[in-house]
Amino acid sequence: MPEQLSDAAQTMNSPTNHFTGVTANADGSKTITFTGVPGYPYRLQAATNLISAGWTDISTNTVDDSGQSSFNDVNTSNWPQKYYRTVYP
């Protein structure tokens, strides 16, 4: 049982983050914004569907002192649909 408690503690101490928006811009790009732990780096990933394991890193962002981060995705025209997630580390 101590290992299970250790795993639970590690999970609870993992930095959390939340998407706060995806905005379609006039030039066709999308701006993705999210919150996280200030100073922590998060990898922003994209995929064309949620079934396959085909997530691709598109950016690594360090959250600013206010807990905010954003990324302007200019590579959206070749993707009929696109899903985003953040991963730490």
C-alpha positions, 0 to 999 in steps of 0.5 A, a space after each residue: 500500500 505505501 507505493 499506492 499512497 506515493 503514486 497518489 501523492 505524485 499525482 496530486 502534486 502534478 501541476 494542473 492547467 486549464 484551457 481558457 479559450 480557443 479564438 479564431 483569428 481573421 487571418 485563419 490562425 487560432 489563439 489557444 490560451 490556458 492557465 497553469 502553474 507560474 514558471 512551469 513549461 507545458 507542451 501544447 499538442 494537437 491531433 486530428 482526432 481523439 481516437 488515435 494516439 497521434 498527438 504532435 507537439 506544436 509548442 512548448 510554453 512557460 506559464 507567466 507570473 500571472 499563471 497565463 499562457 497563449 500560443 498562436 497556431 498559424 498551421 490550421 488551414 490543412 486541418 479540417 478539425 483540430 484538437 488541443 491538449 497540454 502536457 507536463 513536462 
